[in-house]
Amino acid sequence: MDVEAFRALAPLCWRAPSAHNTQPWRLHYDTGAVRVGWDPADALPAADPTGRDLRLSLGAFVETCLVVAADAGLAVRFEADHCAEERRVGWLRGARRRYDTPFGAAGVRDRRTHRGRYLTGAGPEVVAAPAPRAALATQLGVAPERLLHVVRVGRPAMAAAPSARRRDAR
C-alpha cells in the first residue's frame, strides 16, 4: 500500500459521517499499512453505552476511506482486527484491485451536515390518529402498533438531551 499517497487523501476521508458528529477515528501510519482506531475522548459512553454508535461511525469512516482511495486509483482493502485495549478496529492495507463502489470522492467532498434548529416531530396526539399513524409507520418502516411507543419514548429522550436543549436555545 502506498501509505504516503493515502495520507494525502486522509483529510477528505475525515468527512465521513459519525454519530453526533464525534469523528472518533484515528489513523496511525505504519510501513505498508494504516491502523484504524479511535480516541475514547471522542466516544459518548453516556449516550452510547453499548458502543453501537461508535462502531457505526468507525464503519462509515472505513467505507469512506475505501471509496476515496478507489476514486484516487489506490487499491486498498480493510482487514478487521478489533482490539479494545489498543483501541483498534483494523487495518487499511494494499489490495490486488481497487475497492468496487458506485460512490466517489466528489460525493464525499459534497457531503453536508444540517446545522439548523432541532425540528420536533409529530407528537403522540398526531400519531395516535389511525390514518396518520399508518402513513408515518410506513414511511419510517415501523410497525403501526409500535409507532406510538417509539414517539412517546424517543421524542422526550431526544428533546431532553443536553445537545438538543442547547440547539433549541439558539
N, C-alpha and C positions, 0 to 999 in steps of 0.2 A: 504494500500500500504506500502510495506517495503521501506521507504524513504532512509534509510541508504544503503540498497542494490542497489537502483537506483543511489544514489550519487556515489557509486564506479564505476558505468558504465558511468557516465556523460562525462569523458574525451573522450571516444570513440564516444559518441553522437556528440561531437563538430566537428567531421569530416564531418558533413552534408554539402552538397553544399549550397552556398549562392551567390546571385548576386554580382558580383565584389569582391567576397571573403571577404565581410564585416563582416560576422559572428555576426550579430546584437543581437542574442538571449542572454537572461539572465535567469538563473534558481534561484528561491527563494524557499528554502526548508521550508515547514511548517509541522505540525503534520499530518501525513496521506496523504499528497498531495504535489505536486511540482507546483509552479506557473511558467508559461512560459511567459516571457515578452521580451522586447527589450530595448536597450540603444540607445537613439536618436543620440548620438555621433557617432554611427556606421551606421547610415542611410545616404543616399545620396540624400538630397532634390533637389539638382540642376539636378542630372541625373535621379532621380526618383520622380518627383513632385507629382505624384498620389499615391505613396506608394505601387505600384503594386509589384515591385521587393522586397521590404521589406516583404510584405505579402507572396510572393512565397518562400522567404528564410525561413521565420518562419514556413511555412507549411512543407518544406523539413526537417527542424530541428525536428518538431514534429513527422513526419513519421520516421525519423532516430531513435528518442528516442523509439518509439514503436517497431521498428524492433530489436534494440539492447536489449531492455528489454525482448521481447519474446524469443530471442535466449538464454538469460540467465535464462529462466524459470520464469520470473516475469509476472504476469497478470496485465497489465497496460492498461488504456484507456485514451483518450483525451476528455476533456469536454471543448468545446468552450465557452469562456466568455470574449469577447473583451471589453476592456475599454481603450480608447485612453488616458484619463487623467492619469491613473495609468500605462500606457504602458504595458498592459497585453493582451494576446491573449487567454489564457485559463489555464487549469489545467491538470496535469497528476495525475490520481487517480487510486486506485485499481480497478480491474475488476474481473468478475467471471471466466474468462478464458484468456489465452494469446492471443495477437493480432495475427490474422491469416494472414500470409505473406509468400511468397515464398523466401523472402530475409533473410539474416542472418548477424551476426556481422562480419564474415570474409569479406563479400563484402564491408561493411563499412570500415573496417580496411585497405583493399587493395585499397580504393578509392584514386585517384591521381588527381592533378590539373596540367594541362600543363603549364609549366613555360618558354616555348620557345618564340621566337620572334613573333610579330604580323605578321600574314600572310595576305596579301591583297587578296581579292577575284577577281573574274572576273569583269572587268570594263565594262562600258556601250558599249564600242566598240566591246567587245566579245559578250555580252548579246544581242546586237541589231541584230545579225545574227539569222535568224529564227530557224535553227536546234539546235544550242547550247542553245538558249533561251528556246525552248520547253523541252529539256533534263534537263536543270538546274531547270526550273519551276517544272517539275515532281519530281525531286529529293528533292526540298525544300518545295513542297506542296503549291506552289503559282500559281495563275492563270497566264499564259504566258503574258497576256496583262498588268498585274500589276508588273511583274518582273523588267522591265526597270525602273519603278518609284522607286521600292524598292532599287535597286542598286544605282540610281542617288541620292536619298535622304539619304539612310542609310550608304552607303560607305563613303561619305565625312564626315558625322556626326561622324562615328566611328573613322575615321582617325584623325579628329580634336580634339577628346577627349584628355585631358592632359595625361591620363594614357597611351593612345596609342602612343602619341608623346614621352613620357619618355621611353616606351618599345622599340620603333623603334630606339631611340638614342643609345641603348646599343650595 
